[in-house]
Amino acid sequence: MRKVLLIALRDYNAAVRTKGFIIGLLFMPILLGGSLIGLKLMESHRDTRDKRIAIVDHSGLIAPAVAEAAKQRNASELRDAKTGRQVRPVYLIEIVPPDDRDPMRQRLELSERVRSHSLSAFVEIAKEAVDPSATGDVSPVSYHSGNPVLDDARRWLAQPINDRIRSLRLAAAGLSEEAVARITRWVPVEPLGLVELDEATGKIKGGARRTEWETMGVPYAVMALMLVFVIAAATPLIYTVLEEKMSRIAEVLLGSVAPFQLMMGKLIGSVGVSLTTVLVYALGVVAIAYHVNAASSLPYSVLPWLLVYGVGAALMYGAIFVAVGAACNDLRESQNLLMPVWMLVVAPMFIWFPVVKEPSGSLALWTSLFPPFTPMLMLVRQAAPGGVPG
């Protein structure tokens, strides 16, 4: 056992006392949260060029209201409230008289204008759009552009067009728009936890309000920490074993220690490196939570389980990576065997969402009992609101 600990201590010191460890410690959060950071940074770098949109309104009742709504939007919603900088494009509405004799020719001409960039898009509104009894598989309002599905203008136009259609329909039915809005006002269903009995005071406490961060953010955060646990512990092992094997260092070491002692020492050392990494990140998360007054949302009861499952995952996957390194003769050969191992590591991330939705469901239960998935999915289940039964 003394030899195992000596090897573990040597590998631990060799890993954490390097610039690469510090750089990796700083780079990992950027890697895991880079997409969110990138989306936040790119919010202020949107395309703000003017967008001219033509509207062919066969009813003659909707286009003017849309043009007025665009003017109001351009006057109040283009600039950032804090910086005053323009962050959204100006929508310029061009009302085009419909050509009832040859509508296809008109659509072609407008499409050519979109291709030549004199228009950003064009909208066609059929007469049937105002009639509430009109039905059919094709919508009476069509939007044409080069990328219509992801176009922000299409999503914005839907609101003023439908507002105007609703007003016209209510007026035709002799109903007051204000009265209908008051009667049909949406009543939200508030998400609350279960009512509890405070054993200390004997009082009944109402269910606490649940937030999206508690429901989705916390399980995702602990899953990311578990992934860091595995990456920090298991990944370096295969290269360490291969390097010592290819440079003949392993032959010298095996002259004084047994193969099991050598591999177990390396495995324990990598677990120590992984524990150091995760503890730094966990303390950082707690410090940030206190700084933004979100400490009450942290699942403190899950943190001990993070260490328990993390050590188990590091030992399990570390042993697999050590076996891959020991079975291969060079890096190229090891890369062919790494793919199925990495599929086991990342596979739980593909099903974490249904597991969070139903942490006690059959899918969550049986997948979390599959040993390679157990550390990550059990931690996700315990971090989800409601947790799992003992």
N, C-alpha and C positions, 0 to 999 in steps of 0.2 A: 504493500500500500504506500510505503514511503517513496518508492520509485515512481509510482503513478502520480503522486502529488508533486514530486519534483519536476516531472515532465509537464504537468499541468501548469505549475507556477512559471516555468520557463516559457512555455507557449503564451501564457497570459501576458507576461511582461513584454515579450517580443511583439505582441500585437498592440497593446495599449500605449506603449512608449514610442510611438511613431507619429510622424506628421500625417501619414495616410489615415490613421485612426481618427485624428481630430478633423481632418477634411471630410472624411466619410460621415462623421457625427453631424457635421453642419450640412452636408449635401443630402442626407436621407430625407429630412422633412421637406426640402425643396422638391425632391423626386416624387414623394407621395402626394404633396399638395400643390405641385407645380401647375396642374391644370386649373385649379381654383384661383391661384394667384394670377395665372395668365389671363383668365377670363376677367378678373377684376381690373387688371392693368389695361386690357384692351377695351374696356367700356368707354374710356376717354379717347379712343383712337378709332371711332367709327367713321364711316364714309358720310361726310356732311354736305356733299354736293347736292344741288337742287334736283328734285325728282318731279318731272312733269308727267302727269297721269291724265289720259283722255278718258272721258266717260260718254258712252253712247247710250242715252236713256230713251228707250222706246215708250215709256210711260209719260215722260215729260214732267214728272212730279218729284223726282228724287235727286237728280243731279244738282240743282241749285242749293239744296240743303247740305249736300256733301261739300260743295265748294265753300259754303259759309262755315262749316265745321273745320275745314282745312285752314281757313283764315284765322279762326280762333286758336287753333293748335299752333300755327306759325307765330302767333303773337305771344303765346304764354308757355309753350312747352319745349322750345328749341334749346334753351340755354341752361347750363348747370346753375342751380340756385346758389351754390357757394362761390364758384369761380367766375360765373358770368360768361363762361366760354360756350360756344355753340357745340352741342354734342349730338344733335339730331338734324337730319336734312329738312329743307323746306319742301313742302308738298304743294305743287302748282297744279290746280285742277283746270283742265281744258274741256269744256262741254262741246261735243261734236254732234251736230244734227244727224239723226239716223237716216241711212239710205235704205228705205223699204223696198226699192226696186231690185237692188243687187246687194244684199247684206254680206255675202261671202266676199265680194270684191272690196267692200269697205273694210272688212276684217283683214284682208290681205294687205291693203294699203297701210292700215294702222300697224300691222306686224312689221312691214318694211320700215316704218318710222322707228319702231323699237329697235330693229336691227341696225339702223343707221344712228342710233343714240339720240335722235331728236325727241323721242319719248322714252320714258322708263317703263311704262306699261299702259294698257288700256282696259277699261271695264265696260261690259255690255250688260244692260239691265233690260229684261224683257217686260212686256206689258203685264204679264201674269204675276209679276213680283208683288203687286199691290193686292191681288185677289187672294184672300185667305183660303178659298176653296180649291185653288189650283194645286194639283198634285202631279208628280212625275218623278222619274229617276234622275233627270237632269235639273240642276238648280237654275232658277230664272236669273241668277246673277253670276256672270263669269268674269274671271280675271286672267288676263293674258300678259305674260312677261317671259324673259329668258329663264328665270328661276322662280316660278310662281309659288312653289311649296314653302320655301324658306324666306320669302320676301316679307319684310316688316310692313311694307305699305299695304299688302293684302290683309294682314291681320288688323291694321288700323282701320281700313275702309269698311270692314265688316260692321263696326260699331255705328258710325253715322248712317250707313245705309239701312241697317235694321231699325235704328231709332226712328228714321223717317218713315219706313214702311209701317212700323207699329202705330205711329201717330195717324197716318192715313187710314189704316184699318179701324182704329178706334173711332175716328171721326165719322167714317162711313157707317159704323154701327151705332152712332149716337151716344157714345160713352165718353166720359171725362177722363182725360189722360192722368190727371192728378189722383182721381178716385181709384182708378185701376191700379196705379202705382202703389197707392196706400194699401189696397186690398191684397195685392199680390206681393207685398214686401217679403223678401227672403228672410227666414228665421234661421240663423245658424245653429248647429248642434255643437255645443261646447264639449271638448274632450276632457273628461275628468277621471281621476283614479278612483279607487274604491274607498268607501267610508271606513274609518278605523276607530278603534277604541284605545285611547291613551291610557295605558296601564298605570302610569305614575299619578295622573290626576283623576282618572275615572271618567273623563269627558269624551264625548264622541266628536271626532274630527271629520269634517267634510272632505270629500275627495279633492286632492290637489289637482290643479290644472296641468295638463300635459302639453309639452311643446314639441315641435318637430326636432329640435336639437336633442331632447331626451330620447325621443323615439328612434331617430335615425342617426343622429350625429354621434352619440355616445357609443352605440354598438360598432359603428364604422371606425371610430377612433381606437377602440380596444382591438379591433381586428387588424388595423394598421400597425399597432404596437406589436401584436403577435407576429405579423409578417416580418417586422424589423427584427424580432427575436430570432426567427428562423434564418433570415438572411445573414445576420451578423454572426450566428453560430455555425451554420452549416456550410455556407458558400466557401469560406477560406480553407476549410478542411481538405477538400479535394485537391486544391492546388498545393497545399503544404505537403500532403502525402506524396503527390506526384513529384514535387520538387526534390524531396529527400530520397525518393526512390530512384529518380533519374540521375541524381548527383552522387549516388552510392552512400549518402549519409546514413540511410536506414540500415545498411549492412553493418556499419560501425556501431550504431545504437543497439542493434539486436544482439551484439556480442555481450552486452551487459544487462539487458532487460528482455523479458519475454514479449512476443508480438502483442499479446493481449494487454500487457502493461503499457506498452508504447501507445497503442491506439486509444486505450481508455484515458491515458494522461492527456493526449491531444483533445479528446472529446470533452473532458472536464475543463480544460483550459479554454476551449471555445465557448462553453457554457458560461464561464466567468466573464469572458469578453461580452457576450450577449447580455448578461445581467447588468453589466456596467452601462452598456448602451441604453437599454430600456429604462433603467433607473434614472438616467439623465433626462430622457424624454418624458418620463412620468412626472418627475419633479418640475420640468418645464411646463407641462400641461397644467399642473396644479397651480403653479405660480401665475400663469396667464389667466386661469379661471378666477383666481382671487383678484387679479388686476381689473378684470372686466365685470366683477360682481356676479359671476356665474358659478361660484364654488358649490352652491347648494345643488347644482345639477350633476355634479360628479358622482359616479357610482363607487363610493369608497369601499363598499363591501366586495367589489369585484377585483380591486387591486391585489389583495393576497392571492386570489385565484389566477391573476395574470402571471404571477411568479410561478405558481404551481404548474399551470398548463404550459407556461413558457419553458421551464426547465425540462418538462417531459417532451415537448416538441423539439427542443434543441438536442436532447439526447437521441430521440427517435430519428429525426432527419439527419442529424450529425453522423449517426452510425451508418445510415444509408450512403451518405456522401463519402465517408471514410471507406466503405466497401467498394464504391465505384472507383475511388482513387487507387485502392490497393489492387483492383482487378485489371486496371489499364496500364499501358506502358508509356503513353504520351498523351498530350492534351487533346490532340485530334480524336483519338479513340474515346477519350472520356466525354467529349462533347456529344457523341452519339448516344451515350447512356444517360446524359443529364436531362434530356427532354422529358422522358416519362416521369422522372423524379420531380422535376419542376411542375409538371402537370398535377401531381399529387399535392404539391405545396399550394398552388394558386387556385385549384378547383373549388375550394370552399368559397372563394370570393365571387364565384358565378351564381351561387344560390343563397347568398347571405340575405338578400331582400325578402324572399318568401319565408326564410327562417325568422327574421325580425317580426314580420307580420303575424306569424303564428308560432311563437317559440315552444309551445307545447303540442303542436300538430304532429302528425305522423311523419311528414317529410323531415321536419327538424329533429324529431326523436331518432329516426333510423339513420339519417346521415351523420348525426353527431355521435352515434355509437360505432361508426366505421373508424378504426384507429387513426388513419392518416388525417381524417377530418376532425377528430374529437377536440384537439386543443383549440382550434380556431372557432368552430361552431358552438361548442359548449360555452365558451367565453362570450360569444355574441348572444346566445340565448339568455345567459345570466345578466348581461348588461341591458337587455331589452326590458321595457316596462312590464311588470308582472313576474319576471324571472321564470324559473322552472322549479317544479316540486323537488323535494329532497330525494 
